[in-house]
């Protein structure tokens, strides 16, 4: 299975990302399930959460060197959004 790369990411609210992939599909991804892991706990801060970026090549979104989410996770577990 070929997973599309991330083209754009936007925080929709304090716990949700809207991710656009290079094939034109958009998905909503709720990070709430990740917050139980200590490494993701900084994402509870609204200001920090809004600073999400795309890694070069579109292979993940990230906040710093320690916190990222892969394109595979976002693609597989995100919910399709109609354009």
Protein Blocks (a to p, Z undefined) as FASTA:
>chain_A
ZZdddfbdcdfblmbccdddfkopacdddfklmmmpmklmmmmpmklmmmpccdehilac
cfblmbccdfklmmmmmccddZZ
